[in-house]
Amino acid sequence: MINIPKGTKDVLPSDSYKWQFVEGVCRDMAKRFQLKEIRTPVFEHTELFARGVGDTTDIVTKEMYTFLDKGERSITLKPEGTAGAVRSFIENGMANGALPCKMYYITPAFRYERPQAGRLREFHQFGVEIFGAKGAETDAETIVFADSLLKKLGLKVQLYINSIGCPECRAAYNRALKAYFEPKLDGLCYDCKARYEKNPLRLLDCKEENCKKINADAPSILDYLCPDCKEHFEQLKGYLALAGVDFQVDSRIVRGLDYYTRTVFEFVSSSIGAQGTVCAGGRYDGLIESLGGSSVPAVGFAAGIERLLMVMENAGATMPEEDKPTVYLLGMDENCRKKAFELTMQLRLAGISAETDHMSRSVKAQFKYADKIGAKYVAVIGGSELEKGEARVKEMATGQTESVSFENVVAYFLGK
């Protein structure tokens, strides 16, 4: 037997309706906020992620699925959705269209990391990207979108926000970080020693316990913001207050991707252990230009669908019931089954969920099967019913029955 690869998971027919529900809520929320869907390839040139995500991130240095194709080109399965969306924005000249350009995606993504609760090697993201608007109100709208989505899914989470400044003010902060960490280098992990040289800000994102202890007294980025970044952050807080969104400022949030500037945020749940972030994002004003486009500001977020489902389950969030057929058409013999088949097709074409026997089951077995799949009604067709041109319809919950002519079966169930 060939087993599923480690770090991947089947979505079984008995669970897929839960995914469809979450995806449906995401699409409905996107429609409310006037975002259009974008679909990008599942693989891109490796350079896109090296330049876009950042060559000092764990994603690029440790986690990407990269291979040479038959033309000896380096190809990578997408580890996140933003870089591909930005590449498409540039390549298709969307900066020349109406701005802001607001889009969303639902996509598989791939990272080679140790599987754990809510974290798989193949996972799925719902993401939002807004290109072309630089004001704090756009950051706030993006956060309100995420907050509204999570509330619609019945989740209770805490929003944390921070500003990591622009390249100008962050340069001074990086110098302060290096000065703080220099005498503590021996206590840092191997990765953080490399980050110290390449990107000191990433030191604050380390998950190693010893590094987290050392990080606790590091300088705060909020003390190094330039006047423009400070004003942008104050405006963001004001807009969130106007929208009625509760938040806490956490100056340790830096996010794991190099492209962020100014606003960063995380929605955190306590119901899935240490990896509690269910939705995160921020502003990335320099990314489009760094990938060869014009200077276009941008902001966005992503949420892992597997994590959303896990948090919903742990929190006891209300899920819709699995779709069940309105009616099961039961034929007692071969001729009756043919009539049941004919009526089943008519009902389906009329928009009614219907099922019939495909296994030549006995009458008793068909009733058991109808009950197992949750059919609300069973329409019985036997020899006498076939002769009279009618079906005997039984409501499964009450046991009540009535006769309905074959000609009126569709109209009857349209009224249910």
Summary of the structure (lengths in Angstrom):
residues: 416
radius of gyration: 27.6
end to end distance: 46.1
largest distance: 94.1
contacts: 1337
relative contact order: 0.12
helix: 43%
strand: 21%
